[in-house]
């Protein structure tokens, strides 16, 4: 008789093999972030087939901490000064995406595609993990919010990878991950370890990412100590982030939201197209290339965008500064916006209540 441990081992083995095949194929095809997209697609396939993907709960926070280091590498003191000098541009870019996202969420709620507060929380353009954890405190169904935010992350990641692949000739994944090979790597590992110790004390879903980012900024910008991000640490983190996103799309979840899937997919596609249109004036105003502006306005997760940006020859500091600015603003304003807009939705029991 097959034991539970044997089943888990088989699932992980199948997931590992499929992830390796897809990652290798995407890397050979020149796709950016192959280490993220390949495992993500593999996890979706395995999860939808009905298998439970056993991902240790300690791995996602560690992976997010490593991605926080990737972001910190882009935000030098010069970049932070530039953000402060062009605060109006960054503020306009951030709130344009937020307004567009919550408008689409309000429309979904008004059309009763999703319960009102679920549609609004799920429309949040970033901070996926934090929004999923925070929403339940405000009465929203965590399952449905997770479906909306991770479907958006999935679609945005795939769309962004394809666009980046078509527009530019990407760097090789190894080159992107081993940049600064002559520098020490141990400070990166030390910051990740400290982040892992502090994270349980901070009740915020985005704590690993934010704490690691802050640590990296202090060490590099404040203390002037530079270090590298080793391939053996970054690549597994990309894989874990990909699995974390993909495993959300189980057969049960898709069955639960099957009726809403087309409308939410269309809404997300409109959001992606809308952000692409916003990137056109942003590129001219901020004097950056169009792909950089597109990635900066991309409404996916900051971690997945960081991975794609790291393997694409663009203005990475600008992209990361805009993504992190929106991330921070969302943590502050999203609960208030969702609560405020919920008041203007029907109260006939289909909005503001948990899905049964």
Secondary structure, DSSP 4 states (H G I P E B T S, - for coil): ---HHHHHHHHHHHHHHHHHHHHHHHHHTT-TTHHHHHHHHHHHHHHHTT------HHHHHHHHHHHHHHHHHH--HHHHHHHHHTHHHHHHHHHHHHHHHHHHHHHHHHTTSS-HHHHHHHT-SS-HHHHHHHHGGGT--HHHHHHHHHHHHHHHHHHHHHHHHHHS-PPPHHHHHTSSTTS--HHHHHHHHHHHHHHTTS--TTHHHHHHHHHHHIIIIIS-------HHHHHHHHHHHHHHHHTT--HHHHHHTHHHHHHHHHHHHHHHHHHHHHHHHHHHHHT--HHHHHHHH--S-HHHHHHHHHTSSS-HHHHHHHHHHHHHHHHHHHHHHHHHHHTTS--SSSSSS---
